[in-house]
């Protein structure tokens, strides 16, 4: 199963859309705290529509905890990547890591040996 990882998400509507994506594609969504909203947020629920009960969502206290759940490679999606996402090879157990809006992934995350 493919894994989506949202590192410290800040916009509830975007996270709600990721919940909908998780439900529709069967991917597991990992949310890394701190979350800048409550999981009961109205905007989050509206963006996720009726998919919350179909989605696979795990909330992790930190990145290390999230990465421990993902057996494959971790692909960071950033504007500073050296490799275009279309040129990467993905495995079925890989994780797709996205940073917080609007700052993106911090340097210490990008320096992690699994990323």
QUIBEL-V746750 format. One record per pair of residues at least 24 apart in sequence whose ideal C-beta (glycine too) atoms are under 8 Angstrom apart, sorted by the first residue. I is the first residue (numbers start at 1). J is the second residue. Records with the same first field share a line. If there is no record, write none. Layout:
I->J + J
//
This chain:
1->26 + 27 + 28 + 92 + 93
2->27 + 28 + 90 + 92 + 93 + 94 + 95 + 96
3->27 + 28 + 29 + 30 + 69 + 70 + 72 + 93 + 94 + 95 + 96
4->28 + 29 + 30 + 95 + 96 + 98
5->29 + 30 + 32 + 66 + 70 + 74 + 95 + 96 + 97 + 98
6->30 + 31 + 32 + 98
7->32 + 63 + 97 + 98 + 99 + 100 + 105 + 109
8->32 + 33 + 34 + 35 + 36 + 99 + 100
9->35 + 36 + 37 + 100 + 101
10->36 + 37 + 100 + 101
11->36 + 37 + 101
12->37 + 41 + 43 + 44 + 47
13->43 + 44 + 46 + 47
14->47 + 101
15->44 + 47
16->43 + 44 + 45 + 46 + 47 + 48 + 49
17->47 + 48
19->44 + 47 + 48 + 51 + 52 + 55 + 57
20->47 + 48 + 49 + 51 + 55
22->51 + 55 + 56 + 57
23->48 + 51 + 52 + 54 + 55 + 56
24->51
26->56
27->56
28->56 + 57 + 58 + 69
29->55 + 56 + 57 + 58
30->57 + 58 + 60 + 66 + 69 + 70 + 95
31->57 + 58 + 59 + 60
32->60 + 62 + 63 + 65 + 66
33->59 + 60 + 61 + 62
35->59
36->100
63->109 + 112
67->95 + 112 + 114
70->94 + 95
73->114
74->112 + 114 + 115
76->105 + 109 + 110 + 115
78->104 + 105 + 110
79->104
80->104 + 110
//
